[in-house]
């Protein structure tokens, strides 16, 4: 099953604990304007088109390259992505209020 780093493990590593068995893989997101463009005079003109959110995860599930994803793993990954996107959206909406 895919895992994320929980706060207890993160605090343990930050306090000098052994990090050899902690799989820390890159994850990231980017929020870009959707609907911006340059006007004729080269000035950025903002049109109301919303934003484009890109989310990327690298998740270690199984060390055997030929193994197949289980339904439970796919469900967990979908849940992780959905939860992350909802948190980002909630944070951005709070900032704009």
C-alpha positions as CSV (number, residue, x, y, z in Angstrom):
1,X,0.0,0.0,0.0
2,X,1.2,3.5,-0.7
3,X,2.1,5.6,2.3
4,X,2.8,9.2,3.1
5,X,5.0,10.5,5.9
6,X,3.0,11.0,9.1
7,X,3.8,13.8,11.6
8,X,5.3,11.4,14.1
9,X,7.8,9.9,11.6
10,X,8.6,13.4,10.3
11,X,9.3,14.7,13.9
12,X,11.4,11.6,14.6
13,X,13.6,12.2,11.6
14,X,13.9,16.0,12.2
15,X,15.0,15.2,15.7
16,X,17.9,13.2,14.4
17,X,16.2,9.7,14.2
18,X,17.2,7.1,11.7
19,X,15.7,7.9,8.3
20,X,17.1,4.8,6.4
21,X,13.7,3.2,6.3
22,X,11.6,6.3,5.5
23,X,10.7,6.4,1.8
24,X,10.6,10.1,1.0
25,X,9.6,10.6,-2.6
26,X,9.0,13.9,-4.4
27,X,5.5,15.3,-4.6
28,X,4.6,18.7,-5.8
29,X,1.8,20.9,-7.1
30,X,1.6,24.1,-9.2
31,X,-1.2,26.6,-9.6
32,X,-1.2,28.6,-12.8
33,X,-3.6,31.2,-14.1
34,X,-6.0,30.0,-16.8
35,X,-7.1,32.8,-19.0
36,X,-4.2,35.3,-18.9
37,X,-2.7,36.8,-22.0
38,X,-0.8,39.7,-23.4
39,X,-2.8,42.6,-24.7
40,X,-1.7,44.4,-27.9
41,X,0.6,46.7,-26.0
42,X,2.5,43.9,-24.3
43,X,0.8,44.4,-21.0
44,X,-0.5,41.4,-19.1
45,X,-4.2,41.3,-19.3
46,X,-6.0,39.1,-16.8
47,X,-9.2,37.5,-18.0
48,X,-11.4,35.7,-15.6
49,X,-10.8,32.0,-16.5
50,X,-9.9,30.4,-13.2
51,X,-6.8,28.4,-12.4
52,X,-5.1,25.3,-13.6
53,X,-3.9,22.9,-10.8
54,X,-1.3,20.3,-11.5
55,X,-0.5,17.7,-8.9
56,X,2.3,15.2,-9.1
57,X,3.1,12.3,-6.7
58,X,5.8,9.7,-6.8
59,X,4.7,6.8,-4.7
60,X,6.5,3.6,-3.9
61,X,4.0,0.7,-3.8
62,X,6.0,-2.5,-4.6
63,X,9.6,-3.2,-5.3
64,X,8.9,-5.9,-7.8
65,X,8.7,-4.2,-11.3
66,X,6.3,-6.9,-12.7
67,X,3.8,-6.7,-9.9
68,X,0.3,-5.3,-10.5
69,X,-1.5,-2.6,-8.5
70,X,-4.2,-4.0,-6.2
71,X,-7.6,-2.4,-6.1
72,X,-6.9,-1.3,-2.6
73,X,-3.7,0.5,-3.7
74,X,-5.6,2.3,-6.5
75,X,-8.3,3.4,-4.1
76,X,-5.8,4.7,-1.6
77,X,-3.9,6.6,-4.4
78,X,-7.2,8.1,-5.7
79,X,-8.1,9.1,-2.1
80,X,-4.7,10.7,-1.6
81,X,-4.9,12.8,-4.8
82,X,-8.5,13.8,-4.0
83,X,-7.7,14.8,-0.5
84,X,-4.7,16.8,-1.6
85,X,-6.6,18.7,-4.3
86,X,-9.4,19.4,-1.9
87,X,-7.0,20.8,0.7
88,X,-5.3,23.0,-1.9
89,X,-8.6,24.3,-3.2
90,X,-9.8,25.0,0.3
91,X,-6.6,26.9,1.2
92,X,-6.8,29.0,-2.0
93,X,-10.5,29.7,-1.5
94,X,-9.8,30.9,2.1
95,X,-7.0,33.2,0.9
96,X,-9.3,34.8,-1.6
97,X,-12.2,35.4,0.8
